[in-house]
Amino acid sequence: MFIASRSLCPVRTLLPITLAGLLLLLACPTRAADAPAALEAAPSDAHLVVIIPSLSGGSEKLAAMNNALGLDVPELRDVLGRFKTESGALNGLDDEGALLIAVPNVSALTVPGPTKPLLVIAPVTDYEAFISNYQVVTEEGSDIATLTLPRGQTAYARPIEGYAVLSPVKAAAEAYQPAGGPGAAAMAGKLGAAGGRALAEADAAVYLDLEGMAPVLTPLIDVGLQQANAQAQQMGQMGMDAEAVKSMQASYAMYAGLAKTVLRDAAGGLMTLGLTPRGNAITFALQFKPDTPLAQMFPGGGEGPSRMLTDLPDKPYIFAGAMDARGMDTALIVEELLKHLPAEEDAGMLKMTRQSLPMLKDVKGWAGAFYAPAPGGAMGMFNMLQIAYVDDPAAYMKQTRQQTQQMNGMTMPAGAGGQMTFTTTYQEKAMEIEGTPVDQYSVTMQLPPAMQQSMMPLMMMMGGSGYGGYIAAKDDAVLSTTVTDPNLITAGLKAVGAGAGIGADPALAELRDEALPDALAMEGYLSLTGIARTANPMMQMFGMPAVNVPADLPPIAFGLGVEDSGLAYRVYVPNATVKFLIDEGKKLQGNMGGPGQAPPF
C-alpha cells in the first residue's frame, strides 16, 4: 500500500500515497469544513499533520480542473481510482472521508534508517474489509494487525472509530491516541485567529506544531550553519576573495539567527492549498506565542493597504503592491533585524542594509509599482515608483539624501580580489513640478572587468551601469522613482490623493475580497499584461510573435493578513491566468517546432 518498512528507499515505497496526497492537496473544496474536525483523529502531540479533507472531492475537482484547463493529463482523470488500484485499497476505504498523515516527532525523521514512525490515518467504512485487502496476521489479545502490502512492505494497523491507523513501526501504531475534541481545539489554538480561519477555509492543510518542533530544529540550524561556514571557507581556499567569504558567513549567521528567533517565539504554523472554480491558492500561516517579542511586533489593526494602492498611477505594470504598517510595530521589527545584522565592518553589502533599516521606523505605509517600460523607451526595465507614507516627509527626505551621500565612494568585495565601487550624486530642488520641488539622485556602480560580463543582464535592466531618479513629497507621501523620466514622477504627484490609480480598478477590489486573507496588511499583484509588454520587444527581435494578453485577464494576487500576533500569507492564481499561460505555452512550443503541446510544468 503506502507505508515504507523494509525498503532501502522509503521515498519510493511512499510514492503512491505521496503522489496521491500531493495531488489531492491541490483540491478538496467539497469538504473544506472538515479540515478542523479531522484534527480530532490526529495525535494531539504530533509535530506535523497532513490533512486531506475528502478523497473523492479532491479527485473529482482535479478531474474538472484537468478538463477546464485543457491539461489532458491522464493521471488527473481519476486520481482516487488510480490511488486505490496502486495501493490495493479496493475495499473498505471511505472515499468521502478525510485522510491524515502524521509525524509524531520530527526527531525520528533525522535518525538513519529506512523505516520512519509515520502514521497514516485512513478513513474507512469497514475496517475488517479494509485490512482484508492485504495479507493479514493478527495476534490474540491485541488489536494490532500485521499487514503485508503489495510491494512487500510490512505495516501495522489498528482500528479507531471511522479510521484505520497504519505505521511501518509497531510501537508507533500501539502508542497512537487520537486528539479528540479537546485535543483538536488545543492544536487549532496554536494557529491563532488567522491560522484558525485559514484552517477552516482549507481544502487541504499541513499543520505544524512549531513549539514542539523547536527543540529538535534549533540544533539542526546550528549544524547547518557550521556546514555552510565550512563550505564558505573551502571556497576561500579555492580562490574566493577573503572579504567575500566573510560577507557570506555573516549572511549565513544572520539568516540562522532569524530562523532560531522565529522558532523561539512561534506556537504553530499552517500551509493550506485550495482549488476553486475561479482560482488556486496557497496560504502560509504563522502564530506567535503570547507575550513573546515577535508576538508584540504583529498586533494587527490599521486600515488596510487598498487606499495606498490608489495613489499609484494607473499605467501598465509588472508588479504593484502596498502595505499598511500600522498593524505592525515597525520599530520593534527594525530593532530585531538590527540584532541579527553583523557589524558594519564585517558586513560587506549588508552595510547599506544596516544604514537604511532605521528609516523604516518612520514608515506607516508603503506603495510601489514596477511599471512596464514605455514602447521604444531606452531607460531599461528598472522602471519603478515608490511611495513612503510618513508623518514628517521633510525629515524622511533628509534621511534619504544622507543615505545616498554616504554610499558615495563605498566599496564592496567583488571576487578575485576586485572591488565594486559606488558613485552617487544628490541634487536638492533639481526641478519643480506644479509648485512641488523635486530632488534628483543617481547611483553608479563601477565593476571590476571580471564581473562586468556576469552583471550584464542586471545592467541591461537598469539601462546602464546604475540607476537614478527623482524624489518629491506631497502631503504625507514621499515619492521616488528609479528612472530619470519626469513623466513618471509627475504622474505620481498627480495620482497621490486623487483616488484614481491602480487600486481603483473594480476588478482588483473583487479579487482582493474573494482571494486574499482577512485583516489585510499587504497586497500585491503580478500582471501578465505588464510582463508581456516588457518581453514583447525582445521576443520580436528573435523573430517570435508578440504575446497579446486579454485586457480583462486578472493578475496573480499576493496578500498578508496580520491579526492578534498571527500572520497569514496567500498567493492566489486565477484559473483564467493559468489557462492563458497554458495556451501561450502551446503556441510558443508550436512556433519553436514542437508538437503543439503545453510544456510540462
Order of alpha helices (4+ residues) and beta strands (2+ residues): alpha-alpha-alpha-beta-alpha-alpha-beta-beta-alpha-beta-beta-beta-beta-alpha-alpha-alpha-beta-alpha-alpha-beta-beta-alpha-alpha-beta-alpha-alpha-alpha-beta-beta-alpha-beta-beta-beta-alpha-alpha-beta-beta-alpha-alpha-beta-alpha-beta-beta-alpha
